[in-house]
Amino acid sequence: MTAAIVGWSHSPFGKLEGEDVESLVGRVAEEALKDAGVAPEDVDAIYLGWYNGGFSKQDFGSSLVMNTVDGLRFKPSTRMENACATGSAAVHQGVNYLEAKQGKVVLVVGVEKMTATPGPEIGGILLQASYLKEEGETEGGFAGVFGQICNGYFQKYGDQSDGLAAIAAKNHKNGCANPYAQLRKDLGFEFCRTVSDKNPLVAGPLKRTDCSLVSDGAAALVLADMDTALGMKKAVAFRARAQVNDYLPMSKRDMTFLDGCARAWDQAFDKSGLSLDDLSFVETHDCFTIAEMMQYEAMGIAKPGEGAKAALDGVTAKDGKLPVNPSGGLKAKGHPIGATGVSMHVMTAMQTRGDAGDMQVKDAKLGGIFNMGGAAVANYVSILEAVK
């Protein structure tokens, strides 16, 4: 263990009127530093996770946090981007900085402001996270990409719509306990399973309840090297982390199995000496319910083609053998692109310390995180454990 999370903050996710990227970044940065008991002057480096891609005309943002927190002026600050895994890219780079012994304290902020963009433009911006030469004309935008993935999976393994509905219902139920979540409503299995005026088909077999939300929001972490962290009031250590990138074009891969996801988990388990059975819970990247189902198979919860069974049997429920997305996941919590990976680390740190309130998983010790950029192109895994 070479680095730990020693403080954090999290804005509500949703349509945040009167907030822009700058105000969100400044707000969570100040709150995270206060939570950690760290003065801005003691920060050695800053990493900002911000996808943008056209959501904001202000596309150069690495120093935005300094506009609010004066003490951060003249600190090295770098913006990270890796599609929907942008937040984890920033977190992992912060850990890299500490492991390289370049400094002792790092501030990581993840942010996105999506709801100010007209609806038709949002789909085009998100589709930029795919391979435009081949996938740029996909009907339905990025949802259409996962609609195609879902169609291919169903063709191989049969209609798994019951499993998708079980995942959606689970995550919406869990989200009711998350004070930061965008949608805190228990929709139930039948609503999520049934096509209706309120739950129409969006792309392929995917209904509205199978798709994550368009969101504004921000989250922040303060990281420290272990020697520094052990002298602070709380510390959640990285037991392992891994990044695996795969081909960008879906045509070069078998899209019925998320190979990059599987390899990232394997690397993290190898590095830590842990196994799936050691984890207390997982926060995973349910941008679409089909993604969470396939991630069950990639991480080893279920065999290929049997992910639906894990959801339907309650294996991944909050009180199941391995709870998945006790926060409500992207499905209920929301998915402000650059903030998502940082949010996952905040939620997991809270759980491992027993500080998750109504979201708390009983006796949570080790938490796994999987954050995915594009259609399983950029794959990040972290395993966290509270040491103080």
N, C-alpha and C positions, 0 to 999 in steps of 0.2 A: 504494500500500500504506500503510494507516494504522494497522494493528494487527497484533500477532503473538502466537502462543502461545509462552510461554517456560518452561512447566513443566506437568507432568501426573501423574496417577495413575489407577489402575484396579483395582478389586476383582475377585476372581473373580465370575463370574456363575453362578447356579444356585440351589439350595435352601440358603440360608446359615443354618444353625441357630445360635441364640444371638445373631443380629444383628437390630437393628431400624433404622428409618429414621435415628434419631438417631446410633446408633453408626456406621452406614455413612457418613453425611455427615461426621462428625467425622474418621473414619479417612482418607478420601480427601482431605479438605481439608488436613489436616496433611501428608500425604505429597506433595501437589502443591506446597504452599508450600516444603517442604524441597527438592523436585526443582528448583524455580525459583531457590532461594537467596533467597527473599523473606521478610522478617519479617512476621508478621500485622499489626503496627502500620503497615506500609507499604502495605497494601491500602486502596484508596479506595472500593470498592463490592463487593457480593456479589450474585450472582444464583443462585437455587436453582431448578433444573428438577425439578418433582415433580408428577406427574399425580394421584396418589392416587385420587380418585373414589370412595372408600369402602374402599380397601384398609387404611387406617389410620383410627382414630377421631380421632387427633390431626391435624386438618386445617389448622392454622395453623403453618407450619414455617419461615418465613423466617429466624428467629433461632436455629434449632437448632444451626447450626454453631458459634455462640458458646458453647454449653454445653461444648464440647470444647476450642475454641481461644480462650482468654481474651483474647488480644490483638486479637481481632476485635470486642470489645464497643464499642458506639456507632457502628459502621460502618453506613452505609445498606445494608439487605439486602432484596431483593424476590424473591418467589416468582413464577416464570413457569409458564404452563400453555398448551399448544396440542395436546392429545391426544397421539398418539404422536410428534409433533414437538416435544414439550415441551423436550427437551434442547437442540435447535438453537435454539429460541426464546430460551432462557437465554444461549446462546453469542452469538447475534446481538445480543441486547440489551446484552451486555457490550461488544461491539465498538461499538455505537451510543454508549454512554457515553464510550468513549475518543475516538471521532470527534468527539463534541460538546465535547471537551476539558474534561470535568468532572473528570477525574483521570488518573492515569498507570498504575495497576495495578488489575486486576479479578480476583476469584476467582469461578469458575463451577463449580457442583456439580450433577450430575444423579443422581437416586436413585429407586428404587422397591423396595418390599417386597411381593411378591405371593403368595408361597407359603404364608403363614400364613392366607390366606383360603380357606374351603371351595370346592372346585371349582365347584359349581353357581352360587355367587355371583360367581365371576370372570367368567363369560360375561356376566352382567348388567352388571357394572361396565364392562367393555370396550365393551359395546353402547352405552353412553352417549356414545361417540365417533361415533355415527351420528345421523341425524335421527329422533328417537324418534316424532314424530308419524306418520311413514310407515313407518319401519323398525324400530320398537320391538318388534314381535312376530315378528321374523325368527327362524325356527327355526335353532338352532345358534349363536345369539348373533353375535358379530362374525365368526367363521368363516363363519357362514351368509351374511353380507353379501358376503364375498369369494367364497363358493360361488356366489352369484347372479351376481356379476361374471364369474366363470369360465364359468358356463353361457352367459351372453350372448356372451362372446368366442368360445366354441366354436361356438355357433350361427352366428356370422358367418364364422368362419375354419376351422371344422372341428375335430375332436378334436386337441388339442395336448398330450396327456398325456405323450408322449415328451419334449417340451421341458421340461415341469414336472419330470419325473424327472431329466433331465440337470442342471437347476439345483439341485435338492435334493442330488444326488450330488456335484456340484462343491463346494457350500458345506459339506457334511459332510466332504469330503476336506480342504478348506482349513482347517476348524476344528480338525483334528487337530494343526495346527502352532501353534495359539493357546493359550498357557498360561492365558488368562482364560476360555476358552470353557466353556460349560455341558455340551455334548455333544461329546466328542472321539473320534468313532468314524466310520470310513470305511464308510458303509453300502452303497455301490455302486449302480450304475444299476438293476440288476434288482430289488433290494429296494425301492428308491424307486418303481419303475414298477408293482410288483405289489400288488394288494389282498390282504391276508393278515390273520390274527389279530393279528399284531404291527404291521401297517400298514393299519388299516381305513379305510374312507371316513369322513370327518368331516362334510363339507358339500358337496353337489353333487359335482363330480368331484374335489374336494380330499381327499387322504389325509392321514394323520397326518404323513407326511414332507413334506407341502406346507405345514405350519403351523408358525409360530415357537413358541418355548417360553415357558412361564410361569416367570418368573425373579425372583430378588432380585439387587441389585447397585447399584454406584455408580461414578461416574467424576468426575474434576475436572480443570479447566484453570486455569492462571494466564495471563491476558492482559495485555499491556502495549502502550502506544503505541510507534511505531517508534523514536523517539529513545531511549526507555528500553530497548526490546528489543535494540537493536544493542549495548548495553553489557553484555548478559547472556551467559551461557555458551551458550545456544542460542535460536534464534528461527525460528518457522515462520509465515510471513506469510500473510494473507488476500489473495489476488490478486483475488478477487471473491466476492460473496455476493448472494443474492436470496431474496426471500420472495414467494410468490404464493398467495393464498387463492381458492378457488372456492366455488360454491354448496354448502351443506350437503346438501340433498336430492339423492339420486341421480336422482330423477325429472326434475330440471331439466338433466341432463347426458347426454351420450353416454358410457356407461361402458365402451365398447370401446376408448377412447383416453383417456389421462390428460393432459388438456389443461393442467391446472395445473402438472404436472411439466414438460411440454414448455416452457411459458412461463417457468418458473423457470430452466431450463437456458439458454434463449435469452437471458434477461436477464443471467445471469452471464457468458456468453460475450461478449455485447455490451460489458459493463462492463470486461472484462479484455482484450479484443482477442484472446482465445484461441478455439480451436475444439476439438471433440471429439478431433481427431487429436493435439492437444498433450498430452492427458492420458496419464499413465503407468498409471493404474488408477482405479477408482471404488469407493467404499463406498456401497451403495445399500440402500434400505429393503425388504428381502424379508420383510415380515411374513407373506406367503404367496408361494409360488413364482409364482403368476399375477401378483402385483404386480411382482416382478423382471422377468418376461418382458415385461410391458407397459411397464415403465420403459425397457427396451432400445429400444423403439419411440419412446417420448417423447423420449429424449435423442439419438436418431439413430443408434444402433448398428445398428438394423434398420428396415426399412420396416414400416408397419402390417400386422399379420397374419403377420409373418416373424420375430418374436422367438424362437420355438422354434429356428429354424435357427441363430441366433447361438450358442445354447447347445449344440446338437447338433454344430455344426462346430468347437467349441472356441474360438470367438472370444473368449469371456469367461472362459476357463480361466486359471489362474494364469500359465501360459506362453503365453497367447493374445495376440492383437493388442491387446485392451484388457481386462486382468484385472478382474473384478467380484467384490467381496467376498472379497479374499484373507484377511480375518480369519475367514471362515466365515459372516459376516453374521448377521442375527437368527436365521436358521435353525439354526445350530450354536452361535454365541456365546451366544445368549439374548437376551431382549427385556424387560428391566426398564424399563417405559415411559419414565419420566422420565430414566433414565440413557442411553438408547440414542443420542440425538443427540450427547451429550457424548462417549460412547464412540467414536462414528464419527470425531469430531475427534481424539481421542487416537490411534486406530489410524492415521489418515491422517498425522498429524504424525510418528509413529514411522516410517512408511514413507518419507516424504520426506527424513528425516535418515539413512536407512539403519540405523535402530535397531530394526527389527521382527523380528530373530532369524530363526527358521525360517519366519515368515510373509513374509519380505522378498520383494518383487517386484524383479527385477533392474533396476538403473539407474533406479529410481523417482525422479522429479523433481517432477511436478505431480500432485496427487491431487484428485479430485472427490468430493463428498459429496452425497447426496440423502436427506433425512429427511422423512417424510410423516406428517401427522396425519389420522386418519380415512381415508376412502376417497378419497385424493388431494384432500383439502379444504385442508389447510395444507401447503404445499410449500416446503421450504427447500433451497437449494443453496449450498455453499461450495466454493471452489477454493483449495487450500493449496500453498505452495511454501516449502521451507527456504531461509533466507537466511543462516543461521549455525548 
